[in-house]
Amino acid sequence: MSKPHEIFNYTETSDACIKCGKCIPVCTIHNVNADEVTSPRGFIDLLGAYERGYLELDKNAKDIFESCFLCTNCVDVCPKALPTDMIIEQVRADLAEKFGIAWFKKAFFFLLRHRTTMDILFKLGYVFQTCGFKIKAQTQSMEPRFSLPIIKKDRLLPSLGKTSFLNSYPENIPNGGKRRVAIFIGCLANYNYTEIGKGLLEILEALQIDAFIPKKQLCCGAPAYFTGDFATVDHNAKKNIVYFESFMDEVEAILIPEATCSAMIKVDYEHFFHDQPEWLERAKKLKSKIFMATEWLEQKSELKTLLASKGRSDLVVTYHDPCHARKMQGIYQEPRRLVSQNYTIKEMSDPNACCGFGGVTMQTEKFHFAQAAGKPKAAMIRNSGAQIVTAECSACRMQINNSMHEAEVDVVFKNPIELIAEALKQ
């Protein structure tokens, strides 16, 4: 794909900002880097200055615009609903076109385009892992001569399952034949947190709903989208849309137990294809079939009634609202309604606060920002007194697990789907 086409006029967005400052207290990056430059109105003002010819998009600007977590807190509170997150995604694409993308990100995005290659490397990774190779187990006496920016001493990273979710089950799983849904699993749940997919299949079996696992699904494209690699987004989004169209009329819904993947396909595909009319219409048609898993299960199935017939657990659960669930899709009540049938939910002080994951760049070159943003979330979880923290997002899971690891918070993270599947066994 060539140079990305603009969806927003930077000057118009900048001129529309009234500088009220409501975005400042909720801004994730400003809370850990209190500089007006790295604030929503700062980002907007810089882009206005760039479009008016007063600012060059140089490497310093690249560093600034890569500091945003894209948590959308600012959009949520802005009295004019200015699309700060989307103009930053747009300028990142411009900067990627100008300066290129780091080699390790290119390699990662290449894998996201090619499932077969990813599967092979996944198997090799599992072999290395089981032979004692642990990324977080670096020692001072054995510092590597070469390492990726993502490798940090003592950092807790998710382990790999023996077999990916997509390669663990047949494509069609009959559970009664009266209803049928498809599953889009997401990359982290496919390779790392495989209990999520297993739990979803167990729930569908209990509800006697047939499961279809489309094996040719690709990464939704979110990691590339937030980094500015629009070529990868274009490739994966079109492949997925064409593939989904081949079976979407044969299923009631496509369930996604991942907030980021669901938001990408249901919301961001439309933004991305704004200047490609044919694909825009196809993306719009597809969105009616896309649901976060707990959203569909709570609204469209008898799961809540089934759970009510089961016993209650003594475990106390606290819920974290993923940015891409509550703020982008309005999904926050549904998972709570389901989990509360069998568990006691004790809310943390600010469940809507961003966990600090922030995307590929934030997890690599700017990981110190992610660490800083994760500390208050870990403290909230500890102070809640819960034994389990839950969220329907594996990116949040990865970030929160490391934040709790660094803060020595002894709380277990589980996806709501896992908790629900466990409750059904009682």
C-alpha positions in Angstrom: 0.0 0.0 0.0 1.3 3.5 -0.8 1.4 6.5 1.4 -1.7 6.5 3.6 -4.5 8.9 2.7 -5.6 11.4 5.4 -8.9 11.0 7.0 -8.6 14.1 9.2 -7.4 17.7 8.6 -4.9 18.4 11.4 -5.5 22.2 11.3 -9.3 21.8 11.6 -8.8 19.4 14.6 -6.3 21.8 16.2 -8.5 24.8 15.7 -11.5 23.0 17.2 -9.6 22.3 20.4 -10.7 24.9 23.0 -7.8 24.0 25.3 -10.2 23.4 28.2 -7.8 20.9 29.8 -10.4 18.2 30.7 -8.2 15.7 28.9 -5.1 16.4 31.1 -6.1 14.6 34.3 -7.2 11.4 32.4 -4.3 11.3 30.0 -2.2 8.1 30.6 1.1 9.5 29.2 0.7 12.9 30.8 0.2 11.2 34.2 3.6 9.6 33.9 5.4 12.3 31.8 3.9 15.6 32.9 4.8 17.7 29.9 2.3 19.7 27.9 3.9 18.4 24.7 2.9 14.9 25.6 -0.7 15.6 26.3 -3.8 15.4 24.1 -4.0 19.1 23.4 -0.2 19.2 23.0 -0.4 16.5 20.3 -3.2 18.3 18.6 -1.5 21.7 18.7 1.8 20.2 17.3 -0.1 18.7 14.4 -1.8 22.0 13.6 1.6 23.7 13.6 2.9 21.0 11.3 0.1 21.4 8.8 0.5 25.2 8.9 4.2 24.8 8.1 5.6 25.8 11.5 6.8 22.3 12.5 8.7 19.6 10.7 7.9 16.0 11.2 11.4 15.1 12.2 12.7 12.3 14.5 11.9 14.4 17.6 8.3 14.7 16.5 8.3 10.9 15.9 9.5 10.4 19.4 6.7 12.6 20.7 3.8 11.1 18.8 5.0 7.6 19.7 4.6 8.5 23.4 0.8 8.3 23.3 -0.8 5.2 24.7 -3.9 5.5 22.4 -6.0 4.8 25.4 -8.8 7.1 24.2 -9.4 8.6 27.7 -9.1 12.1 26.1 -11.7 11.3 23.5 -14.0 10.0 26.2 -14.0 13.3 28.2 -13.5 15.8 25.4 -16.6 18.1 25.1 -16.1 18.2 21.4 -15.2 14.5 21.0 -12.0 15.4 19.1 -10.5 12.2 17.6 -7.0 12.6 19.1 -6.3 8.9 18.9 -7.1 8.7 15.2 -5.0 11.7 14.2 -2.1 10.2 16.1 -2.5 6.9 14.3 -2.6 8.9 11.0 0.6 10.9 11.8 2.4 7.7 12.8 1.7 6.3 9.4 3.1 9.5 7.9 6.2 9.1 10.1 6.6 5.4 9.2 6.5 6.3 5.6 9.2 8.9 6.1 11.5 7.2 8.5 10.6 3.5 8.1 9.9 1.0 10.9 12.5 -0.7 13.1 13.7 -4.1 11.8 12.3 -6.1 14.7 8.8 -4.6 14.2 9.0 -5.3 10.5 9.9 -8.9 11.3 7.0 -9.1 13.8 4.5 -7.6 11.3 5.7 -10.0 8.6 4.8 -12.9 11.0 1.4 -11.4 11.5 0.8 -11.6 7.8 1.9 -15.2 7.5 0.2 -17.7 9.9 2.2 -20.7 8.7 5.6 -19.1 9.4 4.3 -17.9 12.8 3.2 -21.4 13.7 6.6 -22.8 12.8 8.4 -20.2 15.0 5.9 -20.8 17.7 6.8 -24.5 17.8 10.5 -23.7 17.9 9.8 -21.1 20.7 8.0 -23.7 22.7 11.0 -26.1 22.3 13.5 -23.5 23.5 11.2 -22.6 26.4 10.8 -26.1 27.6 14.6 -26.6 27.3 15.1 -23.9 30.0 15.4 -20.8 27.8 13.5 -18.1 29.6 13.5 -14.5 28.3 13.1 -13.1 31.8 15.9 -15.3 33.2 18.8 -13.2 32.2 21.5 -12.7 34.8 24.1 -10.1 35.5 26.9 -12.6 34.9 25.4 -13.7 31.5 24.4 -10.5 29.8 23.7 -11.2 26.1 25.8 -9.5 23.5 22.7 -8.9 21.4 19.0 -8.6 22.4 15.7 -7.2 21.2 14.4 -4.0 22.9 11.5 -6.1 24.2 13.8 -8.2 26.3 14.2 -6.7 29.8 15.9 -8.2 32.8 13.4 -9.9 35.1 10.5 -8.9 32.9 7.5 -11.3 33.1 6.5 -12.3 29.6 3.7 -14.8 28.7 4.8 -18.4 28.1 3.9 -20.3 25.0 1.5 -23.2 25.0 2.5 -26.5 23.6 0.0 -26.2 20.7 -1.7 -23.1 19.5 -5.5 -22.8 19.9 -6.2 -22.9 16.2 -4.1 -26.1 15.8 -5.6 -27.8 18.9 -9.2 -28.3 17.7 -11.1 -29.3 14.5 -12.7 -26.6 12.4 -16.2 -27.7 13.2 -17.3 -28.7 16.7 -21.0 -29.8 16.8 -22.8 -29.3 20.1 -26.4 -29.8 19.2 -26.9 -28.2 15.8 -29.5 -25.6 16.7 -27.2 -22.6 16.7 -23.8 -21.9 15.3 -21.1 -19.3 16.0 -17.6 -18.7 14.8 -14.6 -17.8 16.9 -11.9 -15.2 16.1 -9.3 -16.0 18.8 -6.6 -13.2 18.6 -2.9 -13.8 18.5 -2.1 -13.8 22.3 -5.0 -16.1 23.0 -4.0 -18.3 20.1 -0.3 -18.8 21.1 0.0 -17.8 24.8 -3.3 -17.8 26.8 -4.8 -20.9 25.2 -7.1 -21.5 28.1 -9.3 -18.7 26.9 -10.3 -20.5 23.7 -10.7 -23.8 25.5 -13.0 -22.1 28.0 -15.1 -20.5 25.2 -15.5 -23.9 23.6 -16.6 -25.4 27.0 -19.2 -22.6 27.4 -20.6 -23.2 23.9 -20.8 -26.9 24.6 -22.8 -26.3 27.8 -25.1 -24.0 25.8 -25.4 -26.6 23.0 -24.2 -24.1 20.4 -22.1 -25.4 17.5 -18.6 -23.8 17.2 -16.8 -23.0 14.0 -13.1 -22.2 14.2 -12.0 -20.6 11.0 -8.4 -21.8 10.5 -7.3 -19.2 7.9 -7.9 -16.2 10.1 -5.1 -13.7 10.3 -4.1 -11.1 13.0 -6.7 -8.4 13.0 -3.9 -5.9 12.3 -4.1 -3.8 15.5 -0.4 -4.0 16.4 0.5 -2.7 12.9 -2.2 -0.1 12.9 -1.1 1.5 16.1 2.5 1.5 14.9 1.8 3.1 11.5 2.4 0.0 9.3 -0.7 0.6 7.2 0.5 -1.8 4.5 0.2 -4.7 6.9 -3.2 -3.5 8.1 -4.4 -3.3 4.5 -3.2 -6.8 3.7 -4.6 -8.5 6.9 -7.9 -6.6 6.9 -8.7 -7.4 3.3 -7.7 -11.1 3.8 -9.9 -11.3 6.9 -12.9 -9.6 5.3 -12.8 -11.9 2.3 -12.4 -14.9 4.5 -15.2 -13.9 6.9 -17.5 -13.2 4.0 -17.2 -16.9 2.9 -18.9 -18.1 6.1 -20.5 -15.2 7.8 -24.0 -16.0 6.5 -23.7 -19.5 8.0 -23.1 -18.4 11.6 -25.1 -16.2 14.0 -22.0 -14.3 15.1 -18.2 -14.1 15.2 -17.2 -14.2 18.8 -14.0 -12.5 19.9 -12.8 -12.9 23.5 -10.3 -10.0 23.0 -11.3 -6.3 23.3 -8.6 -5.0 21.0 -9.2 -7.5 18.2 -13.0 -6.8 18.4 -12.5 -3.0 18.3 -10.1 -3.3 15.4 -12.5 -5.3 13.2 -15.7 -3.7 14.3 -14.6 0.0 14.6 -11.1 0.6 13.1 -11.6 -1.2 9.9 -14.2 1.4 9.0 -11.8 4.2 9.8 -9.0 2.6 7.9 -11.0 2.0 4.7 -12.5 5.5 4.7 -11.0 6.2 1.3 -11.6 2.7 -0.2 -15.4 2.7 -0.8 -15.7 -1.0 -1.8 -13.8 -2.2 1.3 -15.6 0.3 3.5 -18.9 -1.1 2.6 -17.7 -4.7 3.1 -16.3 -3.8 6.5 -19.6 -2.1 7.5 -21.5 -5.2 6.5 -19.2 -7.5 8.5 -19.5 -5.5 11.7 -23.1 -6.7 12.4 -21.6 -10.2 13.0 -18.8 -9.1 15.3 -19.2 -9.4 19.1 -17.0 -9.5 22.1 -17.6 -12.9 23.5 -19.2 -11.8 26.8 -21.3 -9.3 25.0 -23.0 -11.9 22.8 -23.1 -14.6 25.5 -24.9 -12.2 27.9 -27.2 -10.6 25.4 -27.9 -13.5 23.0 -27.7 -16.7 25.0 -29.1 -18.4 28.1 -25.7 -18.4 29.8 -26.7 -16.1 32.7 -29.6 -18.4 33.6 -27.3 -21.5 33.3 -24.7 -19.8 35.6 -27.4 -18.9 38.2 -28.1 -22.6 38.6 -24.5 -23.3 39.6 -22.8 -22.8 42.9 -21.1 -19.6 44.1 -17.3 -19.4 44.5 -15.7 -17.9 47.6 -13.2 -16.1 45.3 -13.4 -12.3 45.1 -12.8 -10.8 41.6 -12.0 -7.3 40.6 -12.6 -6.2 37.0 -10.3 -4.0 34.8 -12.0 -2.3 31.9 -9.9 -2.5 28.7 -9.7 0.7 26.8 -10.9 -1.0 23.6 -13.9 -2.5 25.4 -15.5 0.2 27.5 -14.5 3.3 25.7 -14.5 2.1 22.1 -17.4 -0.5 22.2 -19.3 0.4 25.4 -18.8 -3.1 26.7 -18.4 -3.2 30.5 -21.7 -4.3 32.1 -22.0 -7.6 30.2 -18.9 -9.3 31.6 -19.7 -8.1 35.1 -23.2 -9.5 34.8 -22.0 -12.9 33.9 -19.1 -13.1 36.3 -21.2 -11.8 39.2 -23.5 -14.8 38.9 -20.9 -17.0 40.6 -18.2 -14.7 42.0 -18.2 -11.7 44.3 -17.0 -8.6 42.3 -15.2 -5.9 44.3 -14.4 -2.9 42.1 -11.0 -1.4 42.2 -10.8 2.4 42.7 -10.6 3.2 39.0 -11.3 0.1 36.8 -11.5 2.4 33.7 -7.9 3.6 34.1 -5.6 2.4 31.3 -3.3 -0.4 32.3 -0.4 1.0 30.2 0.0 -1.6 27.5 0.1 1.0 24.7 1.1 -1.2 21.7 4.3 -2.5 20.2 6.4 0.7 20.6 5.4 1.2 24.2 6.3 -2.4 25.0 9.7 -2.0 23.4 11.5 1.3 23.0 9.3 3.1 25.5 8.7 0.4 28.0 9.7 2.7 30.9 6.5 4.6 30.2 4.5 1.3 30.3 6.1 0.4 33.6 5.2 3.8 35.1 1.6 3.6 33.9 1.3 0.0 35.2 2.3 0.8 38.8 -1.0 2.6 39.9 -3.1 -0.2 38.3 -1.1 -2.8 40.2 -1.7 -0.8 43.4 -5.5 -0.6 42.7 -5.6 -4.3 42.3 -3.8 -5.0 45.5 -6.0 -2.5 47.4 -9.1 -4.1 46.1 -8.4 -7.2 48.2 -9.4 -9.5 45.3 -7.7 -12.8 44.6 -8.4 -12.6 40.9 -8.3 -9.7 38.4 -10.1 -10.2 35.2 -10.4 -8.4 31.8 -11.4 -9.5 28.3 -8.1 -8.4 26.8 -4.9 -10.4 26.6 -2.8 -7.3 25.9 -4.0 -5.9 29.3 -3.3 -9.3 30.8 0.3 -9.2 29.6 0.8 -5.7 30.9 -1.0 -6.1 34.2 0.7 -9.4 35.0 4.1 -7.8 34.6 3.0 -4.8 36.6 1.8 -7.0 39.4 5.1 -9.0 39.1 7.2 -5.9 39.6 5.0 -4.7 42.5 4.9 -8.1 44.1 1.1 -8.2 44.0 -0.1 -11.8 44.6 -3.2 -11.8 42.4 -4.1 -14.1 39.5 -5.2 -12.8 36.2 -7.9 -14.7 34.3 -10.1 -13.8 31.3 -13.8 -13.6 32.2 -14.3 -16.5 29.8 -12.0 -18.7 31.9 -13.9 -17.8 35.1 -17.2 -18.5 33.5 -16.0 -21.9 32.2 -14.8 -22.8 35.6 -18.1 -21.8 37.2 -20.0 -24.1 34.8 -18.0 -27.1 36.2 -19.2 -26.5 39.8 
